[in-house]
Amino acid sequence: MRQFDLSPLYRSTVGFDRLFSLLDQATSNDAAPGYPPYNIERTAENGYRITIAVAGFGEADLSIEAKENALTVKGEKQIAGSAEKREVLHQGIAARAFERRFQLADYVQVTGASLENGLLHIDLVREIPEAKKPRQIPIAAASAKVLEAKIETAKAA
């Protein structure tokens, strides 16, 4: 993949640092490691679900952290006691530690997470504050006020 030089944009813009760092991450070679595989789906107009395949991991092995506009999912297999030693002849199920990061848009919040059948489901929703939502501005009839003012001045004279 090609690397893009964003330095001309840094010289002529202010406050877009986060956007440019996201673009750098998206175009870097290691931007999408393959483990563990995941899906991102839209469940409603403002609802999303991230599904991560975490076969072999239990709830105690996983941690989900939402901080600012980033969601981090970590998985680390707890090492069982030395009493249970097994000789693995073939290991096809990956159980290595992982850390998967997702950048969240403004006003996207994590609403819940569940682990079922080896899949970790993380539900998200975009909740735009009322102050940021578009609102209708009523248009006052200015001509009626002008006519009333003219009538009042005519009566006074």
Salt bridges, closest charged atoms under 4 A:
ASP61 OD2 - LYS77 NZ 3.88
GLU84 OE2 - ARG86 NH2 2.56
GLU99 OE2 - ARG101 NH2 2.47
ASP106 OD1 - ARG18 NH1 3.97
ASP123 OD1 - ARG49 NE 2.74
GLU130 OE2 - LYS133 NZ 3.22
